């Protein structure tokens, strides 16, 4: 992203954005090292029929359907920019949860169920591709949007792994895993326009004036 910014000169990247991007890149490289390893011989159906797993998947299935419908049939240009971005980013984030799950179930089903899974997988993939086209047209500040989308996708995928796929059994280092996501959160904060420290200082000043 930094290279694209410098070459195309579409956006001037300040120092904090560059540093935040490097932090994100290093964090992504660290995830496979400190995160969960590969689990073999899992009972996929048993995991998916767990009440908590089923509820989690239903939530993201509904989110994918609703956000896709808004993106395709809604008038995003008439919405506030932040609201439109939230609807757009909801598609790949929910797709991150659904696509691997549908992919795993394809090999375990047969006949009509397998056909249904293949249709669902194709529909998610096609919608995701269309989302990329809409994203390219609608998103103005990609230097902030893309890292935020990447972080949210990784975070939701990690939570899904813990809830649905029992990744908590094979995490290499919980301390490293948590700290990696905290580092990514700080990187996203550096890229955002939020000034937490400034807001906190203003609140303290206001409270002192009231006294």
N, C-alpha and C positions, 0 to 999 in steps of 0.2 A: 504493500500500500504506500509506503514511503517512496519507493522508487517510482511508482506511477504518479504520485503527487509531484515529484521533482521533474519528471520527464514531461508530463502533460501540462504542468503548471495550472491545473484546474483549481487547486486550493493551496494556499500557503500553509505549510505545516509548522506550527510553533514548536519550540524545543520540548515542552511538556508532552505534546502529542507524539513526537518522535520517541521520547523515552517510554511513554506508555505503550506504544506499539511494540517496542523491543521487549518490554516486560511481558506482554501478552504472548509474543513468540516464544520466549524462554519458558513461560508457564505451560504452553501447549507441548513443548518438547519434554517437559518434566512429567506430565500426566501419565504417560505409559510406564514411567520408571517407578513412581510412587503410588500409582493408582491400582485398580484391580487387575488381576491376571486373567488368563483364559480359563473358563470352566467347561469341562467336557462332560458328556453324558447327563445333561440336565433334562428333567422331565418338564418340557415346555408347557404342556397342557395343565399339569398340576400347579405350576407357577402362575399361569395366567388365570386360573379359576380361583386363586386365593382372593378373598373379598377385597382386601386393600389393593391388590394388583388390578383386579377387575375395575374397581372404582377409579383408579388412576388412569387406566386406559380409556374408560368411557369419557372421563373429563376431557382428555386430549383429543379423542375422536370428535366430540361435540365442538370443541374449540376449532379443530381443523375444518369441519363442515361449515360452521358459522362464519369463520374468518375468510374461507374460500368463497362463500356466497357473497359476502360483503365486497370482497376484492373484485369478483367477476361482475356482479350485477349492480353494486353500489357505485355512486358517483364520488370517488375519492377526492376529486379536485374541489368539491363543494365542502368537504370536511376541513376541520382545522388540521394543520400540517402534522402535529404530534399525534392526533387521533388516527389519521390516515396511516402514519408510519407504524402505529401499534397494530392495526389490522393487517398491514402487509407483513410485518415481522412475525405475527402469530402463526402464519402459514408454515414457514420452514421450521419454527420451533416445535409446533405440534407434529409436523411431519417427521422430525428427528426422533420422536418417540414412537410413532406408528410404523414407519417404514421398516426398521429392523425387526419389529415384532411380526409384521405380516410376512416378511421374508423368512423368518424361522418357521412359521406355521405352514408355509407352502409345502415344505418337504414332509410334513407330518399328516397332511390331509390327502384325500383321494376323491375322485369323481367330481361331483358338483361342488363340494367344499373347496377342492383345489382350484377349480375354475373361479369360484367366488374370490378366493385369496389372490389369484393372479389378476383378476379385474380390479380388486381393491388396490393392489400394488401398482398397477399401471395408472389408475386414476390419481393416486397420490403423487407418483412421479411426474405425470403430465401437468398436474396442478402446480407442483413445485417449479417446473420449468416455466410455466406461464407467470408464476410469481416473480421469477428472476427478471422477466421482461418488464413487468409492471414496476418492479423495484428500480430498474435502470432508468425508467422514465420519470418516476415520482420522487425519488429520494434526491434531495439537493446536497446535503452534507454527508457524503459517503465515508469520510474519514472518521466520523463518530458512529454512524449507523452500522457499518460492517463489523467493527470490533465488538460493538454492543450485541449485535446479532450472534456473533461467534461465541461470545461469553455465555449468553443466555442459552444457546443451543447445547454447549458443553455442560453447563450447570444442570439443565433439565435432564439431559441424557445421563448425567451422573446420578441424579436423584432417582431416575427410572431404573438404573442399574441396581441401586440399593433396594428399592421397593419391590421391583418385579423380578429381577434376575439374581437376587441374593449376592450382589457383588461385595457386600460387607464381609463375606467369608474369605475373600481372596485379595483384599486390599494390602498392598505391600507395606505401606507406612501411612497410618491415619494422620499423624502429625504433618507429614509431607503433603498428603492429599489435601487436607484442610488449608494449609498454608499456601499451597499453589492456587487454590480458588480465591483466597483472601488477596493474594498478589494480583490476580486478574481483576478483582473488584476494585482495588486501588488504582489499577491502570485505567479502568473505565471511568472512575471518578476524575482522574487527571484529564481525560478527554472531554468530560461533560462540562456544562456551563454552571453546574451547581457549586456554590461556594459555602460549604458547610461551616467552616471556621468563621467566615465573615458573618454569616447568619447567626451563629452562636454568640459572637461578640456583640452584635446588635441587640440580641435578646437580653444579654447581661446589662448593657448600657440602659436599655429601656426599663429594666427592673430596678436598677440603681436610681434612675430619675424618679421613679414612682415613690421610692423611699424618701 
